[in-house]
Amino acid sequence: MLSTVGGLIGVTIGLLIPWLVTRLAGMPTVVTGYSLALALGVSMSVGIVFGLYPAQHAANLDPIEALRHE
């Protein structure tokens, strides 16, 4: 969820900056749907991969040993 929200914020900023460049500098910019989907997909994938690894590692710990070491 966190990586998806972060990805959506990034996509929003990624759309806002080219729009500002077009409006203020008069230089046309192009943002494709593919690039937006790719950015959101990479953000979600990173969140899933780096969230599952620690979760699986923690799930395999013995609860007594995990509580013994702080």
PQR file with spaces between the fields and no chain letter, atoms N, CA, C, O and H, PARSE charges and radii, in Angstrom:
ATOM       1  N    MET     1       0.824   -1.185    0.000 -0.4000 1.5000
ATOM       2  CA   MET     1       0.000    0.000    0.000 -0.0000 2.0000
ATOM       3  C    MET     1       0.878    1.263    0.000  0.5500 1.7000
ATOM       4  O    MET     1       0.621    2.223   -0.726 -0.5500 1.4000
ATOM       5  N    LEU     2       1.910    1.224    0.834 -0.4000 1.5000
ATOM       6  CA   LEU     2       2.791    2.382    0.944 -0.0000 2.0000
ATOM       7  C    LEU     2       3.513    2.663   -0.376  0.5500 1.7000
ATOM       8  O    LEU     2       3.631    3.816   -0.790 -0.5500 1.4000
ATOM       9  H    LEU     2       2.118    0.443    1.424  0.4000 1.0000
ATOM      10  N    SER     3       3.992    1.608   -1.032 -0.4000 1.5000
ATOM      11  CA   SER     3       4.705    1.809   -2.289 -0.0000 2.0000
ATOM      12  C    SER     3       3.753    2.254   -3.397  0.5500 1.7000
ATOM      13  O    SER     3       4.161    2.989   -4.297 -0.5500 1.4000
ATOM      14  H    SER     3       3.896    0.671   -0.696  0.4000 1.0000
ATOM      15  N    THR     4       2.496    1.822   -3.347 -0.4000 1.5000
ATOM      16  CA   THR     4       1.515    2.248   -4.348 -0.0000 2.0000
ATOM      17  C    THR     4       1.197    3.731   -4.186  0.5500 1.7000
ATOM      18  O    THR     4       1.135    4.470   -5.169 -0.5500 1.4000
ATOM      19  H    THR     4       2.165    1.225   -2.616  0.4000 1.0000
ATOM      20  N    VAL     5       0.996    4.160   -2.948 -0.4000 1.5000
ATOM      21  CA   VAL     5       0.727    5.582   -2.701 -0.0000 2.0000
ATOM      22  C    VAL     5       1.940    6.420   -3.106  0.5500 1.7000
ATOM      23  O    VAL     5       1.794    7.476   -3.721 -0.5500 1.4000
ATOM      24  H    VAL     5       1.047    3.560   -2.150  0.4000 1.0000
ATOM      25  N    GLY     6       3.135    5.944   -2.759 -0.4000 1.5000
ATOM      26  CA   GLY     6       4.348    6.654   -3.175 -0.0000 2.0000
ATOM      27  C    GLY     6       4.479    6.700   -4.675  0.5500 1.7000
ATOM      28  O    GLY     6       4.895    7.717   -5.231 -0.5500 1.4000
ATOM      29  H    GLY     6       3.253    5.086   -2.259  0.4000 1.0000
ATOM      30  N    GLY     7       4.129    5.609   -5.348 -0.4000 1.5000
ATOM      31  CA   GLY     7       4.164    5.585   -6.812 -0.0000 2.0000
ATOM      32  C    GLY     7       3.170    6.554   -7.417  0.5500 1.7000
ATOM      33  O    GLY     7       3.473    7.222   -8.405 -0.5500 1.4000
ATOM      34  H    GLY     7       3.791    4.783   -4.896  0.4000 1.0000
ATOM      35  N    LEU     8       1.975    6.636   -6.829 -0.4000 1.5000
ATOM      36  CA   LEU     8       0.976    7.582   -7.336 -0.0000 2.0000
ATOM      37  C    LEU     8       1.416    9.028   -7.123  0.5500 1.7000
ATOM      38  O    LEU     8       1.180    9.884   -7.976 -0.5500 1.4000
ATOM      39  H    LEU     8       1.729    6.093   -6.027  0.4000 1.0000
ATOM      40  N    ILE     9       2.048    9.298   -5.997 -0.4000 1.5000
ATOM      41  CA   ILE     9       2.586   10.646   -5.765 -0.0000 2.0000
ATOM      42  C    ILE     9       3.677   10.950   -6.787  0.5500 1.7000
ATOM      43  O    ILE     9       3.740   12.055   -7.324 -0.5500 1.4000
ATOM      44  H    ILE     9       2.240    8.603   -5.304  0.4000 1.0000
ATOM      45  N    GLY    10       4.532    9.971   -7.052 -0.4000 1.5000
ATOM      46  CA   GLY    10       5.584   10.156   -8.051 -0.0000 2.0000
ATOM      47  C    GLY    10       5.026   10.383   -9.443  0.5500 1.7000
ATOM      48  O    GLY    10       5.536   11.222  -10.185 -0.5500 1.4000
ATOM      49  H    GLY    10       4.481    9.073   -6.615  0.4000 1.0000
ATOM      50  N    VAL    11       3.983    9.643   -9.808 -0.4000 1.5000
ATOM      51  CA   VAL    11       3.354    9.828  -11.119 -0.0000 2.0000
ATOM      52  C    VAL    11       2.727   11.222  -11.207  0.5500 1.7000
ATOM      53  O    VAL    11       2.814   11.881  -12.244 -0.5500 1.4000
ATOM      54  H    VAL    11       3.569    8.961   -9.205  0.4000 1.0000
ATOM      55  N    THR    12       2.100   11.665  -10.124 -0.4000 1.5000
ATOM      56  CA   THR    12       1.501   12.997  -10.113 -0.0000 2.0000
ATOM      57  C    THR    12       2.564   14.077  -10.314  0.5500 1.7000
ATOM      58  O    THR    12       2.376   15.000  -11.106 -0.5500 1.4000
ATOM      59  H    THR    12       2.029   11.130   -9.282  0.4000 1.0000
ATOM      60  N    ILE    13       3.663   13.957   -9.605 -0.4000 1.5000
ATOM      61  CA   ILE    13       4.756   14.920   -9.769 -0.0000 2.0000
ATOM      62  C    ILE    13       5.341   14.801  -11.173  0.5500 1.7000
ATOM      63  O    ILE    13       5.705   15.800  -11.793 -0.5500 1.4000
ATOM      64  H    ILE    13       3.815   13.207   -8.962  0.4000 1.0000
ATOM      65  N    GLY    14       5.427   13.557  -11.669 -0.4000 1.5000
ATOM      66  CA   GLY    14       5.943   13.331  -13.016 -0.0000 2.0000
ATOM      67  C    GLY    14       5.050   13.900  -14.099  0.5500 1.7000
ATOM      68  O    GLY    14       5.527   14.183  -15.198 -0.5500 1.4000
ATOM      69  H    GLY    14       5.131   12.745  -11.165  0.4000 1.0000
ATOM      70  N    LEU    15       3.785   14.073  -13.823 -0.4000 1.5000
ATOM      71  CA   LEU    15       2.887   14.730  -14.775 -0.0000 2.0000
ATOM      72  C    LEU    15       2.897   16.247  -14.599  0.5500 1.7000
ATOM      73  O    LEU    15       2.750   16.991  -15.570 -0.5500 1.4000
ATOM      74  H    LEU    15       3.398   13.843  -12.930  0.4000 1.0000
ATOM      75  N    LEU    16       3.067   16.695  -13.381 -0.4000 1.5000
ATOM      76  CA   LEU    16       3.037   18.126  -13.091 -0.0000 2.0000
ATOM      77  C    LEU    16       4.248   18.857  -13.669  0.5500 1.7000
ATOM      78  O    LEU    16       4.108   19.947  -14.225 -0.5500 1.4000
ATOM      79  H    LEU    16       3.186   16.091  -12.593  0.4000 1.0000
ATOM      80  N    ILE    17       5.420   18.271  -13.542 -0.4000 1.5000
ATOM      81  CA   ILE    17       6.635   18.951  -14.017 -0.0000 2.0000
ATOM      82  C    ILE    17       6.618   19.161  -15.534  0.5500 1.7000
ATOM      83  O    ILE    17       6.895   20.274  -15.980 -0.5500 1.4000
ATOM      84  H    ILE    17       5.534   17.386  -13.091  0.4000 1.0000
ATOM      85  N    PRO    18       6.308   18.146  -16.348 -0.5600 1.5000
ATOM      86  CA   PRO    18       6.236   18.416  -17.794  0.2800 2.0000
ATOM      87  C    PRO    18       5.146   19.423  -18.157  0.5500 1.7000
ATOM      88  O    PRO    18       5.316   20.210  -19.089 -0.5500 1.4000
ATOM      89  N    TRP    19       4.032   19.405  -17.430 -0.4000 1.5000
ATOM      90  CA   TRP    19       2.980   20.381  -17.689 -0.0000 2.0000
ATOM      91  C    TRP    19       3.489   21.800  -17.407  0.5500 1.7000
ATOM      92  O    TRP    19       3.218   22.725  -18.172 -0.5500 1.4000
ATOM      93  H    TRP    19       3.894   18.766  -16.674  0.4000 1.0000
ATOM      94  N    LEU    20       4.233   21.962  -16.297 -0.4000 1.5000
ATOM      95  CA   LEU    20       4.801   23.276  -15.979 -0.0000 2.0000
ATOM      96  C    LEU    20       5.834   23.709  -17.017  0.5500 1.7000
ATOM      97  O    LEU    20       5.888   24.881  -17.391 -0.5500 1.4000
ATOM      98  H    LEU    20       4.453   21.210  -15.676  0.4000 1.0000
ATOM      99  N    VAL    21       6.651   22.770  -17.479 -0.4000 1.5000
ATOM     100  CA   VAL    21       7.652   23.095  -18.502 -0.0000 2.0000
ATOM     101  C    VAL    21       6.952   23.566  -19.774  0.5500 1.7000
ATOM     102  O    VAL    21       7.385   24.534  -20.398 -0.5500 1.4000
ATOM     103  H    VAL    21       6.607   21.819  -17.175  0.4000 1.0000
ATOM     104  N    THR    22       5.873   22.887  -20.160 -0.4000 1.5000
ATOM     105  CA   THR    22       5.135   23.280  -21.357 -0.0000 2.0000
ATOM     106  C    THR    22       4.506   24.658  -21.182  0.5500 1.7000
ATOM     107  O    THR    22       4.555   25.488  -22.089 -0.5500 1.4000
ATOM     108  H    THR    22       5.521   22.100  -19.652  0.4000 1.0000
ATOM     109  N    ARG    23       3.923   24.895  -20.030 -0.4000 1.5000
ATOM     110  CA   ARG    23       3.233   26.176  -19.805 -0.0000 2.0000
ATOM     111  C    ARG    23       4.200   27.343  -19.632  0.5500 1.7000
ATOM     112  O    ARG    23       3.970   28.420  -20.182 -0.5500 1.4000
ATOM     113  H    ARG    23       3.883   24.221  -19.293  0.4000 1.0000
ATOM     114  N    LEU    24       5.276   27.143  -18.879 -0.4000 1.5000
ATOM     115  CA   LEU    24       6.161   28.260  -18.548 -0.0000 2.0000
ATOM     116  C    LEU    24       7.261   28.483  -19.584  0.5500 1.7000
ATOM     117  O    LEU    24       7.597   29.625  -19.896 -0.5500 1.4000
ATOM     118  H    LEU    24       5.463   26.268  -18.433  0.4000 1.0000
ATOM     119  N    ALA    25       7.815   27.412  -20.111 -0.4000 1.5000
ATOM     120  CA   ALA    25       8.931   27.555  -21.047 -0.0000 2.0000
ATOM     121  C    ALA    25       8.488   27.467  -22.499  0.5500 1.7000
ATOM     122  O    ALA    25       9.249   27.816  -23.402 -0.5500 1.4000
ATOM     123  H    ALA    25       7.542   26.483  -19.857  0.4000 1.0000
ATOM     124  N    GLY    26       7.285   27.012  -22.730 -0.4000 1.5000
ATOM     125  CA   GLY    26       6.794   26.903  -24.095 -0.0000 2.0000
ATOM     126  C    GLY    26       7.384   25.729  -24.865  0.5500 1.7000
ATOM     127  O    GLY    26       7.225   25.647  -26.083 -0.5500 1.4000
ATOM     128  H    GLY    26       6.666   26.729  -21.998  0.4000 1.0000
ATOM     129  N    MET    27       8.059   24.825  -24.175 -0.4000 1.5000
ATOM     130  CA   MET    27       8.625   23.640  -24.825 -0.0000 2.0000
ATOM     131  C    MET    27       7.627   22.504  -24.698  0.5500 1.7000
ATOM     132  O    MET    27       7.216   22.165  -23.588 -0.5500 1.4000
ATOM     133  H    MET    27       8.188   24.891  -23.185  0.4000 1.0000
ATOM     134  N    PRO    28       7.232   21.911  -25.812 -0.5600 1.5000
ATOM     135  CA   PRO    28       6.264   20.818  -25.716  0.2800 2.0000
ATOM     136  C    PRO    28       6.884   19.566  -25.084  0.5500 1.7000
ATOM     137  O    PRO    28       8.013   19.194  -25.403 -0.5500 1.4000
ATOM     138  N    THR    29       6.153   18.943  -24.209 -0.4000 1.5000
ATOM     139  CA   THR    29       6.608   17.705  -23.574 -0.0000 2.0000
ATOM     140  C    THR    29       5.576   16.615  -23.835  0.5500 1.7000
ATOM     141  O    THR    29       4.389   16.890  -24.014 -0.5500 1.4000
ATOM     142  H    THR    29       5.236   19.245  -23.949  0.4000 1.0000
ATOM     143  N    VAL    30       6.052   15.376  -23.852 -0.4000 1.5000
ATOM     144  CA   VAL    30       5.173   14.235  -24.095 -0.0000 2.0000
ATOM     145  C    VAL    30       5.344   13.235  -22.959  0.5500 1.7000
ATOM     146  O    VAL    30       6.460   12.805  -22.668 -0.5500 1.4000
ATOM     147  H    VAL    30       7.016   15.153  -23.706  0.4000 1.0000
ATOM     148  N    VAL    31       4.260   12.871  -22.331 -0.4000 1.5000
ATOM     149  CA   VAL    31       4.260   11.843  -21.300 -0.0000 2.0000
ATOM     150  C    VAL    31       3.340   10.732  -21.797  0.5500 1.7000
ATOM     151  O    VAL    31       2.149   10.950  -22.017 -0.5500 1.4000
ATOM     152  H    VAL    31       3.354   13.220  -22.567  0.4000 1.0000
ATOM     153  N    THR    32       3.904    9.541  -21.970 -0.4000 1.5000
ATOM     154  CA   THR    32       3.115    8.424  -22.483 -0.0000 2.0000
ATOM     155  C    THR    32       2.500    7.627  -21.348  0.5500 1.7000
ATOM     156  O    THR    32       3.005    7.630  -20.225 -0.5500 1.4000
ATOM     157  H    THR    32       4.872    9.363  -21.791  0.4000 1.0000
ATOM     158  N    GLY    33       1.420    6.955  -21.646 -0.4000 1.5000
ATOM     159  CA   GLY    33       0.779    6.090  -20.670 -0.0000 2.0000
ATOM     160  C    GLY    33       1.677    4.931  -20.272  0.5500 1.7000
ATOM     161  O    GLY    33       1.641    4.469  -19.132 -0.5500 1.4000
ATOM     162  H    GLY    33       1.010    6.953  -22.558  0.4000 1.0000
ATOM     163  N    TYR    34       2.494    4.460  -21.231 -0.4000 1.5000
ATOM     164  CA   TYR    34       3.416    3.367  -20.946 -0.0000 2.0000
ATOM     165  C    TYR    34       4.417    3.770  -19.867  0.5500 1.7000
ATOM     166  O    TYR    34       4.706    2.980  -18.968 -0.5500 1.4000
ATOM     167  H    TYR    34       2.524    4.836  -22.157  0.4000 1.0000
ATOM     168  N    SER    35       4.950    4.986  -19.943 -0.4000 1.5000
ATOM     169  CA   SER    35       5.931    5.418  -18.949 -0.0000 2.0000
ATOM     170  C    SER    35       5.298    5.565  -17.573  0.5500 1.7000
ATOM     171  O    SER    35       5.941    5.278  -16.563 -0.5500 1.4000
ATOM     172  H    SER    35       4.716    5.628  -20.673  0.4000 1.0000
ATOM     173  N    LEU    36       4.052    6.006  -17.522 -0.4000 1.5000
ATOM     174  CA   LEU    36       3.357    6.118  -16.241 -0.0000 2.0000
ATOM     175  C    LEU    36       3.097    4.738  -15.641  0.5500 1.7000
ATOM     176  O    LEU    36       3.304    4.527  -14.446 -0.5500 1.4000
ATOM     177  H    LEU    36       3.530    6.239  -18.343  0.4000 1.0000
ATOM     178  N    ALA    37       2.645    3.801  -16.471 -0.4000 1.5000
ATOM     179  CA   ALA    37       2.384    2.443  -15.985 -0.0000 2.0000
ATOM     180  C    ALA    37       3.683    1.771  -15.546  0.5500 1.7000
ATOM     181  O    ALA    37       3.703    1.059  -14.542 -0.5500 1.4000
ATOM     182  H    ALA    37       2.477    3.972  -17.441  0.4000 1.0000
ATOM     183  N    LEU    38       4.763    1.991  -16.287 -0.4000 1.5000
ATOM     184  CA   LEU    38       6.051    1.411  -15.926 -0.0000 2.0000
ATOM     185  C    LEU    38       6.542    1.955  -14.587  0.5500 1.7000
ATOM     186  O    LEU    38       7.017    1.192  -13.746 -0.5500 1.4000
ATOM     187  H    LEU    38       4.747    2.569  -17.103  0.4000 1.0000
ATOM     188  N    ALA    39       6.433    3.253  -14.387 -0.4000 1.5000
ATOM     189  CA   ALA    39       6.873    3.858  -13.126 -0.0000 2.0000
ATOM     190  C    ALA    39       6.074    3.318  -11.947  0.5500 1.7000
ATOM     191  O    ALA    39       6.646    2.995  -10.906 -0.5500 1.4000
ATOM     192  H    ALA    39       6.047    3.873  -15.071  0.4000 1.0000
ATOM     193  N    LEU    40       4.772    3.219  -12.102 -0.4000 1.5000
ATOM     194  CA   LEU    40       3.933    2.699  -11.021 -0.0000 2.0000
ATOM     195  C    LEU    40       4.211    1.218  -10.788  0.5500 1.7000
ATOM     196  O    LEU    40       4.230    0.761   -9.645 -0.5500 1.4000
ATOM     197  H    LEU    40       4.307    3.482  -12.948  0.4000 1.0000
ATOM     198  N    GLY    41       4.422    0.475  -11.853 -0.4000 1.5000
ATOM     199  CA   GLY    41       4.730   -0.950  -11.723 -0.0000 2.0000
ATOM     200  C    GLY    41       6.048   -1.203  -11.018  0.5500 1.7000
ATOM     201  O    GLY    41       6.148   -2.106  -10.187 -0.5500 1.4000
ATOM     202  H    GLY    41       4.406    0.846  -12.781  0.4000 1.0000
ATOM     203  N    VAL    42       7.059   -0.412  -11.344 -0.4000 1.5000
ATOM     204  CA   VAL    42       8.358   -0.565  -10.681 -0.0000 2.0000
ATOM     205  C    VAL    42       8.232   -0.220   -9.200  0.5500 1.7000
ATOM     206  O    VAL    42       8.791   -0.917   -8.352 -0.5500 1.4000
ATOM     207  H    VAL    42       6.978    0.321  -12.019  0.4000 1.0000
ATOM     208  N    SER    43       7.514    0.831   -8.887 -0.4000 1.5000
ATOM     209  CA   SER    43       7.326    1.220   -7.487 -0.0000 2.0000
ATOM     210  C    SER    43       6.615    0.120   -6.705  0.5500 1.7000
ATOM     211  O    SER    43       7.022   -0.207   -5.590 -0.5500 1.4000
ATOM     212  H    SER    43       7.060    1.397   -9.575  0.4000 1.0000
ATOM     213  N    MET    44       5.568   -0.447   -7.272 -0.4000 1.5000
ATOM     214  CA   MET    44       4.832   -1.510   -6.596 -0.0000 2.0000
ATOM     215  C    MET    44       5.679   -2.773   -6.463  0.5500 1.7000
ATOM     216  O    MET    44       5.634   -3.445   -5.433 -0.5500 1.4000
ATOM     217  H    MET    44       5.237   -0.181   -8.178  0.4000 1.0000
ATOM     218  N    SER    45       6.448   -3.097   -7.496 -0.4000 1.5000
ATOM     219  CA   SER    45       7.297   -4.287   -7.456 -0.0000 2.0000
ATOM     220  C    SER    45       8.371   -4.175   -6.382  0.5500 1.7000
ATOM     221  O    SER    45       8.628   -5.136   -5.658 -0.5500 1.4000
ATOM     222  H    SER    45       6.485   -2.551   -8.333  0.4000 1.0000
ATOM     223  N    VAL    46       8.990   -3.022   -6.276 -0.4000 1.5000
ATOM     224  CA   VAL    46      10.009   -2.815   -5.253 -0.0000 2.0000
ATOM     225  C    VAL    46       9.389   -2.953   -3.861  0.5500 1.7000
ATOM     226  O    VAL    46       9.981   -3.575   -2.979 -0.5500 1.4000
ATOM     227  H    VAL    46       8.781   -2.241   -6.864  0.4000 1.0000
ATOM     228  N    GLY    47       8.217   -2.384   -3.665 -0.4000 1.5000
ATOM     229  CA   GLY    47       7.545   -2.492   -2.377 -0.0000 2.0000
ATOM     230  C    GLY    47       7.197   -3.929   -2.027  0.5500 1.7000
ATOM     231  O    GLY    47       7.329   -4.338   -0.873 -0.5500 1.4000
ATOM     232  H    GLY    47       7.737   -1.879   -4.382  0.4000 1.0000
ATOM     233  N    ILE    48       6.754   -4.696   -3.015 -0.4000 1.5000
ATOM     234  CA   ILE    48       6.387   -6.090   -2.760 -0.0000 2.0000
ATOM     235  C    ILE    48       7.618   -6.924   -2.457  0.5500 1.7000
ATOM     236  O    ILE    48       7.632   -7.675   -1.481 -0.5500 1.4000
ATOM     237  H    ILE    48       6.647   -4.363   -3.952  0.4000 1.0000
ATOM     238  N    VAL    49       8.658   -6.802   -3.283 -0.4000 1.5000
ATOM     239  CA   VAL    49       9.863   -7.618   -3.106 -0.0000 2.0000
ATOM     240  C    VAL    49      10.543   -7.303   -1.775  0.5500 1.7000
ATOM     241  O    VAL    49      10.884   -8.217   -1.023 -0.5500 1.4000
ATOM     242  H    VAL    49       8.647   -6.191   -4.075  0.4000 1.0000
ATOM     243  N    PHE    50      10.737   -6.042   -1.484 -0.4000 1.5000
ATOM     244  CA   PHE    50      11.447   -5.674   -0.267 -0.0000 2.0000
ATOM     245  C    PHE    50      10.546   -5.701    0.967  0.5500 1.7000
ATOM     246  O    PHE    50      11.021   -5.460    2.077 -0.5500 1.4000
ATOM     247  H    PHE    50      10.460   -5.300   -2.095  0.4000 1.0000
ATOM     248  N    GLY    51       9.260   -5.989    0.794 -0.4000 1.5000
ATOM     249  CA   GLY    51       8.380   -6.211    1.924 -0.0000 2.0000
ATOM     250  C    GLY    51       8.234   -7.686    2.244  0.5500 1.7000
ATOM     251  O    GLY    51       8.091   -8.062    3.408 -0.5500 1.4000
ATOM     252  H    GLY    51       8.874   -6.185   -0.108  0.4000 1.0000
ATOM     253  N    LEU    52       8.269   -8.527    1.214 -0.4000 1.5000
ATOM     254  CA   LEU    52       8.107   -9.962    1.434 -0.0000 2.0000
ATOM     255  C    LEU    52       9.334  -10.600    2.066  0.5500 1.7000
ATOM     256  O    LEU    52       9.195  -11.489    2.905 -0.5500 1.4000
ATOM     257  H    LEU    52       8.385   -8.222    0.269  0.4000 1.0000
ATOM     258  N    TYR    53      10.520  -10.174    1.689 -0.4000 1.5000
ATOM     259  CA   TYR    53      11.730  -10.788    2.223 -0.0000 2.0000
ATOM     260  C    TYR    53      11.820  -10.663    3.744  0.5500 1.7000
ATOM     261  O    TYR    53      12.005  -11.681    4.410 -0.5500 1.4000
ATOM     262  H    TYR    53      10.634   -9.451    1.007  0.4000 1.0000
ATOM     263  N    PRO    54      11.700   -9.470    4.326 -0.5600 1.5000
ATOM     264  CA   PRO    54      11.759   -9.397    5.797  0.2800 2.0000
ATOM     265  C    PRO    54      10.581  -10.110    6.468  0.5500 1.7000
ATOM     266  O    PRO    54      10.733  -10.671    7.553 -0.5500 1.4000
ATOM     267  N    ALA    55       9.416  -10.088    5.829 -0.4000 1.5000
ATOM     268  CA   ALA    55       8.262  -10.757    6.415 -0.0000 2.0000
ATOM     269  C    ALA    55       8.468  -12.261    6.461  0.5500 1.7000
ATOM     270  O    ALA    55       8.135  -12.903    7.457 -0.5500 1.4000
ATOM     271  H    ALA    55       9.293   -9.632    4.948  0.4000 1.0000
ATOM     272  N    GLN    56       9.011  -12.827    5.399 -0.4000 1.5000
ATOM     273  CA   GLN    56       9.259  -14.265    5.376 -0.0000 2.0000
ATOM     274  C    GLN    56      10.355  -14.633    6.372  0.5500 1.7000
ATOM     275  O    GLN    56      10.269  -15.658    7.048 -0.5500 1.4000
ATOM     276  H    GLN    56       9.282  -12.306    4.590  0.4000 1.0000
ATOM     277  N    HIS    57      11.372  -13.803    6.459 -0.4000 1.5000
ATOM     278  CA   HIS    57      12.450  -14.050    7.419 -0.0000 2.0000
ATOM     279  C    HIS    57      11.903  -14.028    8.855  0.5500 1.7000
ATOM     280  O    HIS    57      12.257  -14.884    9.667 -0.5500 1.4000
ATOM     281  H    HIS    57      11.442  -12.970    5.911  0.4000 1.0000
ATOM     282  N    ALA    58      11.056  -13.067    9.160 -0.4000 1.5000
ATOM     283  CA   ALA    58      10.476  -12.963   10.501 -0.0000 2.0000
ATOM     284  C    ALA    58       9.522  -14.125   10.780  0.5500 1.7000
ATOM     285  O    ALA    58       9.434  -14.592   11.916 -0.5500 1.4000
ATOM     286  H    ALA    58      10.769  -12.372    8.501  0.4000 1.0000
ATOM     287  N    ALA    59       8.815  -14.591    9.765 -0.4000 1.5000
ATOM     288  CA   ALA    59       7.879  -15.690    9.959 -0.0000 2.0000
ATOM     289  C    ALA    59       8.595  -16.993   10.272  0.5500 1.7000
ATOM     290  O    ALA    59       8.022  -17.870   10.918 -0.5500 1.4000
ATOM     291  H    ALA    59       8.887  -14.212    8.842  0.4000 1.0000
ATOM     292  N    ASN    60       9.837  -17.135    9.827 -0.4000 1.5000
ATOM     293  CA   ASN    60      10.594  -18.353   10.065 -0.0000 2.0000
ATOM     294  C    ASN    60      11.348  -18.352   11.396  0.5500 1.7000
ATOM     295  O    ASN    60      11.965  -19.359   11.747 -0.5500 1.4000
ATOM     296  H    ASN    60      10.303  -16.422    9.302  0.4000 1.0000
ATOM     297  N    LEU    61      11.313  -17.256   12.136 -0.4000 1.5000
ATOM     298  CA   LEU    61      12.005  -17.182   13.424 -0.0000 2.0000
ATOM     299  C    LEU    61      11.212  -17.898   14.508  0.5500 1.7000
ATOM     300  O    LEU    61       9.982  -17.937   14.481 -0.5500 1.4000
ATOM     301  H    LEU    61      10.813  -16.438   11.851  0.4000 1.0000
ATOM     302  N    ASP    62      11.934  -18.454   15.449 -0.4000 1.5000
ATOM     303  CA   ASP    62      11.315  -19.020   16.639 -0.0000 2.0000
ATOM     304  C    ASP    62      10.866  -17.858   17.530  0.5500 1.7000
ATOM     305  O    ASP    62      11.684  -16.996   17.854 -0.5500 1.4000
ATOM     306  H    ASP    62      12.933  -18.422   15.471  0.4000 1.0000
ATOM     307  N    PRO    63       9.610  -17.809   17.929 -0.5600 1.5000
ATOM     308  CA   PRO    63       9.124  -16.663   18.718  0.2800 2.0000
ATOM     309  C    PRO    63       9.909  -16.433   20.009  0.5500 1.7000
ATOM     310  O    PRO    63      10.139  -15.285   20.387 -0.5500 1.4000
ATOM     311  N    ILE    64      10.318  -17.485   20.682 -0.4000 1.5000
ATOM     312  CA   ILE    64      11.068  -17.328   21.934 -0.0000 2.0000
ATOM     313  C    ILE    64      12.427  -16.685   21.653  0.5500 1.7000
ATOM     314  O    ILE    64      12.855  -15.791   22.383 -0.5500 1.4000
ATOM     315  H    ILE    64      10.132  -18.418   20.375  0.4000 1.0000
ATOM     316  N    GLU    65      13.089  -17.132   20.615 -0.4000 1.5000
ATOM     317  CA   GLU    65      14.401  -16.557   20.257 -0.0000 2.0000
ATOM     318  C    GLU    65      14.257  -15.120   19.788  0.5500 1.7000
ATOM     319  O    GLU    65      15.103  -14.281   20.096 -0.5500 1.4000
ATOM     320  H    GLU    65      12.741  -17.859   20.023  0.4000 1.0000
ATOM     321  N    ALA    66      13.203  -14.828   19.052 -0.4000 1.5000
ATOM     322  CA   ALA    66      12.989  -13.472   18.563 -0.0000 2.0000
ATOM     323  C    ALA    66      12.743  -12.495   19.713  0.5500 1.7000
ATOM     324  O    ALA    66      13.201  -11.354   19.668 -0.5500 1.4000
ATOM     325  H    ALA    66      12.515  -15.510   18.802  0.4000 1.0000
ATOM     326  N    LEU    67      12.024  -12.941   20.736 -0.4000 1.5000
ATOM     327  CA   LEU    67      11.755  -12.073   21.877 -0.0000 2.0000
ATOM     328  C    LEU    67      12.949  -11.957   22.818  0.5500 1.7000
ATOM     329  O    LEU    67      13.088  -10.965   23.534 -0.5500 1.4000
ATOM     330  H    LEU    67      11.652  -13.868   20.772  0.4000 1.0000
ATOM     331  N    ARG    68      13.800  -12.961   22.815 -0.4000 1.5000
ATOM     332  CA   ARG    68      14.951  -12.955   23.695 -0.0000 2.0000
ATOM     333  C    ARG    68      15.981  -11.914   23.230  0.5500 1.7000
ATOM     334  O    ARG    68      16.608  -11.258   24.062 -0.5500 1.4000
ATOM     335  H    ARG    68      13.687  -13.767   22.233  0.4000 1.0000
ATOM     336  N    HIS    69      16.156  -11.760   21.937 -0.4000 1.5000
ATOM     337  CA   HIS    69      17.133  -10.801   21.378 -0.0000 2.0000
ATOM     338  C    HIS    69      16.390   -9.551   20.940  0.5500 1.7000
ATOM     339  O    HIS    69      15.475   -9.610   20.119 -0.5500 1.4000
ATOM     340  H    HIS    69      15.647  -12.292   21.262  0.4000 1.0000
ATOM     341  N    GLU    70      16.793   -8.434   21.492 -0.4000 1.5000
ATOM     342  CA   GLU    70      16.137   -7.177   21.144 -0.0000 2.0000
ATOM     343  C    GLU    70      16.894   -6.454   20.082  0.5500 1.7000
ATOM     344  O    GLU    70      16.487   -5.371   19.661 -0.5500 1.4000
ATOM     345  H    GLU    70      17.536   -8.386   22.159  0.4000 1.0000
